[in-house]
Amino acid sequence: MTTKLTTVYIDLVPADIKRLAILCGAFDDNIKQVERRLGLEIIYKNENFQIIGEHRYAQACSELLQELYLETLPVKGKIPSLSADDVHLALQNLISTHRLLEVKSIDQTSTQSLSIKTKRGIIKPRSENQTNYVSNILKSDISFGVGPAGTGKTYLAVACAIEALERQEVRRILLTRPAVEAGEKLGFLPGDLSQKVDPYLRPLYDALFEMLGFEKVEKLIEKKVIEIAPLAYMRGRTLNDAFIILDESQNTTIEQMKMFLTRIGFNSTAVITGDITQIDLPRHQKSGLRHAIEVLANVEEVSFNFFLADDIVRHPVVARIVKAYEAFEHTAEIKAAKVEKK
């Protein structure tokens, strides 16, 4: 059934160019946030605004814009600022008061929405689990992708991040992973701090280079639009308007995982990927990923996606290797249980 669209016209008076600029935000960021959250199109010229969308949402949006415009009234001759956080909170109140369902600008029901042009062509999910994973990333604030290597967890998350950046739904991409040695002692690493942690973050660079090209990635990193950093650098930060990916999360401690999840700010999306069969933490430490799966199972706006060996998109032998390890470990567990009973 096609939704009938309505156009609502409002004039924000008294007209004031400076106040209107504050309302709309730099590069119309505030207007774009309202459009994105309510599934509307807003066209304006000076104080004249047109709101195009479903009737209830368009009417609610007209109230919101007038309320926000009142917030820009000068105080002691100075016009107050209107941040993205202020708009977010006003939207939350509007959605709650009018009992509206929040709308995402990306079509959540179609995997065709993920159509990022790269050197390899258009990236699309290849299996049902990958399709569900992409759908959950698009509609959830926090998504977990758990499964063996080669199932596309990180690759698809990076693709979604690039899509969000290209659509100007986020201002930056932040990629992070814990700097944990995978069963090896690397000893002293030469170079500055960046050069020391780069080996741990190389898989994230590889995905970006493949999708965007080396030069563009370097420019975006230089402009701080893309940030790649070890997990320890996340402490004390609040990440707004960002697409955040935590890779190799099975190597986080419980404290690190909690720290990361509490960094997420307004208008941000987080994707946490990991493989609980490849934990490199000391044996006495519980994985933060394992703990999060238990603790957050029933939390709204948090989705979990579990991949299987059949979802592996690397060389076919990789899937057979993973299945062989799973079968061996399962047999070992049965034998251990029998020994305990005796």
C-alpha distance (Angstrom), angle and dihedral (degrees) to the residues before:
residue distance angle dihedral
M1 . . .
T2 3.81 . .
T3 3.80 116.0 .
K4 3.80 113.6 -123.8
L5 3.80 111.4 -124.9
T6 3.78 125.2 -142.3
T7 3.80 130.5 -163.6
V8 3.79 116.5 -140.6
Y9 3.81 118.9 -167.3
I10 3.81 122.6 -155.1
D11 3.79 135.4 169.4
L12 3.79 117.6 -147.9
V13 3.78 104.9 -143.6
P14 2.90 144.3 -133.9
A15 3.78 86.1 37.3
D16 3.79 112.9 -129.7
I17 3.79 120.7 169.4
K18 3.82 93.9 -153.9
R19 3.81 93.6 49.1
L20 3.80 91.5 46.7
A21 3.80 90.2 51.5
I22 3.82 90.0 52.5
L23 3.81 90.6 48.3
C24 3.79 94.4 51.0
G25 3.80 94.1 43.0
A26 3.79 130.4 -147.2
F27 3.82 109.3 -36.2
D28 3.85 87.2 -2.2
D29 3.82 90.0 -70.1
N30 3.81 93.9 150.6
I31 3.79 92.4 49.7
K32 3.81 91.0 47.5
Q33 3.80 90.7 51.9
V34 3.81 91.1 53.7
E35 3.82 91.3 46.5
R36 3.79 91.8 49.1
R37 3.80 96.4 47.0
L38 3.81 96.7 44.7
G39 3.81 99.8 33.6
L40 3.81 93.8 -119.8
E41 3.77 140.5 131.7
I42 3.80 116.6 -131.2
I43 3.81 120.3 -164.3
Y44 3.78 120.3 -177.8
K45 3.77 142.1 173.0
N46 3.77 115.3 -172.0
E47 3.83 106.6 -47.9
N48 3.84 94.9 -17.5
F49 3.82 113.6 99.1
Q50 3.81 131.1 -174.4
I51 3.82 117.8 -163.7
I52 3.80 115.1 -164.1
G53 3.79 119.9 -168.9
E54 3.79 146.8 77.2
H55 3.82 108.6 -20.3
R56 3.85 98.2 -115.0
Y57 3.78 92.3 47.3
A58 3.80 94.2 44.8
Q59 3.82 91.9 50.8
A60 3.81 91.7 46.9
C61 3.80 90.2 48.2
S62 3.82 91.3 53.3
E63 3.82 88.7 55.6
L64 3.80 90.6 47.6
L65 3.81 94.6 51.3
Q66 3.80 91.7 49.2
E67 3.82 91.1 48.7
L68 3.79 91.8 48.6
Y69 3.80 90.9 47.6
L70 3.81 88.7 55.4
E71 3.81 87.7 54.1
T72 3.82 88.1 63.2
L73 3.81 94.1 60.3
P74 3.82 108.4 129.3
V75 3.80 117.3 -100.6
K76 3.80 112.9 -154.5
G77 3.78 88.2 -15.6
K78 3.83 94.5 -51.9
I79 3.83 123.5 109.2
P80 3.84 111.0 -132.1
S81 3.79 117.8 -125.4
L82 3.80 121.0 -113.6
S83 3.79 111.3 -147.0
A84 3.79 129.8 -165.8
D85 3.81 87.2 -106.5
D86 3.82 91.0 56.1
V87 3.80 90.8 51.6
H88 3.81 90.9 46.2
L89 3.82 92.6 53.2
A90 3.81 91.7 46.4
L91 3.80 89.5 51.1
Q92 3.81 91.7 48.9
N93 3.80 89.9 53.0
L94 3.82 91.8 46.5
I95 3.81 93.2 49.3
S96 3.81 91.1 48.8
T97 3.82 95.5 44.6
H98 3.80 95.1 47.8
R99 3.83 93.5 36.0
L100 3.76 91.6 -126.2
L101 3.77 125.8 167.4
E102 3.78 109.7 -123.6
V103 3.79 112.1 -116.6
K104 3.80 124.7 -143.9
S105 3.78 116.6 -147.3
I106 3.80 90.6 -138.2
D107 3.80 117.4 78.5
Q108 3.78 101.5 -109.2
T109 3.78 96.2 -166.9
S110 3.77 98.8 56.1
T111 3.76 129.0 68.5
Q112 3.80 86.8 -158.5
S113 3.83 87.2 80.1
L114 3.79 88.3 74.6
S115 3.78 97.8 73.2
I116 3.77 107.5 140.9
K117 3.77 116.1 167.2
T118 3.77 112.0 -134.9
K119 3.78 136.3 155.6
R120 3.80 86.2 -85.3
G121 3.80 93.1 51.5
I122 3.79 126.3 -115.6
I123 3.80 117.6 -5.8
K124 3.81 114.5 -135.5
P125 3.80 134.2 163.4
R126 3.81 112.1 -93.2
S127 3.80 101.9 -161.2
E128 3.80 139.8 31.9
N129 3.80 91.5 -102.9
Q130 3.81 91.0 50.6
T131 3.80 89.7 49.0
N132 3.81 91.4 52.2
Y133 3.80 89.7 45.8
V134 3.82 93.2 54.3
S135 3.81 91.3 44.3
N136 3.80 91.1 51.7
I137 3.80 92.3 48.6
L138 3.80 90.0 53.7
K139 3.79 95.2 49.7
S140 3.83 104.8 30.7
D141 3.78 129.9 72.9
I142 3.81 91.1 -143.1
S143 3.80 125.1 25.1
F144 3.79 129.9 -177.1
G145 3.80 121.3 -153.4
V146 3.80 109.8 -166.5
G147 3.77 125.4 177.9
P148 3.79 148.5 85.3
A149 3.78 125.5 -44.1
G150 3.78 116.6 -80.8
T151 3.81 98.1 34.7
G152 3.81 93.4 113.0
K153 3.81 96.8 -110.0
T154 3.80 96.7 138.2
Y155 3.79 96.3 30.3
L156 3.82 94.3 54.9
A157 3.80 91.6 43.1
V158 3.82 90.8 54.1
A159 3.82 89.1 47.2
C160 3.82 90.8 53.2
A161 3.81 89.7 48.0
I162 3.80 91.6 53.3
E163 3.82 89.8 47.2
A164 3.82 90.8 53.1
L165 3.81 91.6 47.7
E166 3.81 92.6 48.6
R167 3.82 90.0 50.2
Q168 3.82 88.6 49.7
E169 3.81 90.2 -122.7
V170 3.79 89.5 130.4
R171 3.78 131.3 26.8
R172 3.78 97.7 -142.2
I173 3.78 146.4 10.8
L174 3.78 119.8 -130.3
L175 3.80 119.5 -166.8
T176 3.78 121.1 -173.1
R177 3.78 142.1 163.6
P178 3.81 135.8 173.6
A179 3.81 114.1 -94.2
V180 3.81 97.3 -127.2
E181 3.80 122.8 151.2
A182 3.82 111.6 -120.5
G183 3.77 98.5 -129.7
E184 3.80 93.0 -53.9
K185 3.78 133.8 101.1
L186 3.77 105.9 -133.4
G187 3.78 95.0 -176.0
F188 3.79 120.5 -164.3
L189 3.80 113.9 -0.6
P190 3.81 116.5 -157.0
G191 3.79 125.2 -134.1
D192 3.78 135.8 45.2
L193 3.81 124.8 -44.7
S194 3.81 93.2 -85.9
Q195 3.79 91.8 52.9
K196 3.81 91.2 48.1
V197 3.80 95.0 55.8
D198 3.82 98.2 35.6
P199 3.84 94.2 87.3
Y200 3.80 90.1 59.8
L201 3.82 91.8 50.2
R202 3.80 98.1 42.3
P203 3.86 95.9 106.6
L204 3.80 89.4 58.8
Y205 3.80 91.6 50.4
D206 3.82 89.9 49.1
A207 3.82 92.8 55.3
L208 3.81 91.8 48.3
F209 3.81 93.9 46.8
E210 3.80 91.1 51.0
M211 3.80 93.7 50.9
L212 3.80 102.4 36.7
G213 3.79 106.3 18.2
F214 3.78 128.4 -112.2
E215 3.82 98.7 -87.2
K216 3.81 96.0 49.2
V217 3.80 92.3 47.3
E218 3.80 91.0 50.1
K219 3.82 90.9 50.9
L220 3.82 92.6 48.7
I221 3.80 91.3 48.3
E222 3.81 90.0 49.1
K223 3.83 89.6 52.3
K224 3.83 90.7 47.5
V225 3.81 90.4 -119.5
I226 3.80 87.7 121.1
E227 3.78 117.3 37.3
I228 3.79 123.5 -174.7
A229 3.79 114.7 -172.5
P230 3.79 142.8 149.1
L231 3.80 116.0 -94.0
A232 3.81 93.2 -109.1
Y233 3.83 88.3 69.2
M234 3.84 91.2 64.3
R235 3.80 95.5 70.9
G236 3.80 114.1 112.7
R237 3.80 95.0 11.3
T238 3.80 130.8 118.0
L239 3.79 112.3 -152.0
N240 3.81 114.3 -151.6
D241 3.83 127.2 174.9
A242 3.79 90.5 9.3
F243 3.77 140.8 126.6
I244 3.79 105.1 -139.1
I245 3.80 125.8 -167.6
L246 3.80 122.8 -170.0
D247 3.80 107.7 -164.9
E248 3.83 126.8 -166.9
S249 3.80 88.7 18.1
Q250 3.81 92.1 164.9
N251 3.81 85.1 80.1
T252 3.80 94.5 59.5
T253 3.78 120.6 102.0
I254 3.79 119.1 -127.8
E255 3.81 89.5 -101.8
Q256 3.81 92.7 50.1
M257 3.81 92.9 50.0
K258 3.81 91.7 50.0
M259 3.80 89.8 47.3
F260 3.80 91.6 51.5
L261 3.81 95.8 46.7
T262 3.80 91.4 50.8
R263 3.82 92.0 54.3
I264 3.81 92.4 71.1
G265 3.81 113.0 111.4
F266 3.79 139.0 -178.9
N267 3.81 119.8 -36.6
S268 3.80 92.8 4.3
T269 3.78 132.4 133.6
A270 3.79 123.4 -154.5
V271 3.79 128.7 -163.2
I272 3.79 120.1 -170.3
T273 3.80 117.6 -165.6
G274 3.78 130.4 -175.4
D275 3.78 149.8 136.4
I276 3.81 114.4 -125.1
T277 3.82 90.6 -161.3
Q278 3.82 91.7 64.7
I279 3.80 104.9 53.7
D280 3.82 113.8 156.9
L281 3.81 97.4 -175.5
P282 3.82 120.9 115.6
R283 3.81 109.9 -81.4
H284 3.81 94.3 -110.5
Q285 3.85 93.0 57.6
K286 3.80 121.3 84.9
S287 3.78 116.6 -135.9
G288 3.79 114.9 -107.2
L289 3.81 88.4 -140.6
R290 3.82 93.2 56.2
H291 3.81 89.7 47.4
A292 3.83 93.4 48.0
I293 3.82 91.5 52.3
E294 3.81 88.6 57.2
V295 3.82 97.9 41.0
L296 3.83 100.9 41.5
A297 3.80 100.0 39.2
N298 3.82 93.8 113.3
V299 3.81 100.7 32.8
E300 3.81 114.8 121.3
E301 3.81 117.8 -122.0
V302 3.82 89.7 26.7
S303 3.80 116.2 104.2
F304 3.80 130.3 -170.8
N305 3.78 125.0 -152.6
F306 3.79 120.0 -172.5
F307 3.79 119.0 -162.2
L308 3.80 127.5 -157.1
A309 3.78 133.8 -152.9
D310 3.83 87.7 -98.1
D311 3.83 88.6 65.4
I312 3.81 93.4 61.0
V313 3.80 110.8 120.6
R314 3.80 98.7 -171.9
H315 3.80 126.3 90.1
P316 3.85 109.4 -33.8
V317 3.79 90.4 -118.2
V318 3.84 89.4 65.2
A319 3.81 90.6 63.1
R320 3.81 90.3 49.0
I321 3.82 90.8 49.6
V322 3.82 91.7 51.4
K323 3.80 91.6 48.6
A324 3.81 90.9 48.6
Y325 3.82 91.2 53.1
E326 3.82 91.2 46.9
A327 3.82 91.5 50.7
F328 3.82 91.9 47.4
E329 3.81 93.1 49.0
H330 3.81 91.5 46.7
T331 3.82 90.6 52.1
A332 3.81 90.6 47.7
E333 3.81 90.9 52.0
I334 3.84 91.4 51.6
K335 3.81 91.2 49.9
A336 3.81 91.5 48.1
A337 3.82 91.0 50.2
K338 3.81 90.8 51.7
V339 3.82 91.2 50.5
E340 3.82 90.7 51.2
K341 3.84 91.7 51.9
K342 3.81 90.3 54.1
